[in-house]
Amino acid sequence: MPALTREHTAVAAGSRGPGLSDKPDGGYDAGTPAAGLVAWTAALGHDRFDVVGHDIGTWTGYALAAGHPERAGRPAVAKRRSPASRRPRRSPARPGCSPTRP
């Protein structure tokens, strides 16, 4: 991010739910946070912006670009994986952890 700020205004938004963020009962679909980002960037004074989605943020980035093409300039996604492609792994930090599927 620091390199981007030499020529751009760069802001980062986290996903709802993990870590110390709020844990609302709903809004975990891709469209809800995309709409929230559109409102947030408008409040920051940006009518049009480029968006980069990383990891699970790719879902929000795609929803933002597809649902708000008039706002998203150049969308980019990195490290896309769907939940269906993730296989549970045994973790040495959690002895006895067993996968839920083979």
Sequence and secondary structure as in RCSB ss.txt:
>XXXX:A:sequence
MPALTREHTAVAAGSRGPGLSDKPDGGYDAGTPAAGLVAWTAALGHDRFDVVGHDIGTWTGYALAAGHPERAGRP
AVAKRRSPASRRPRRSPARPGCSPTRP
>XXXX:A:secstr
 TTGGGTS       SSSTTS   SS  SSHHHHHHHHHHHHHTT SSEEEEEETTHHHHHHHHHHH TTTEEEE
EEES   GGG      TTSTT   S  
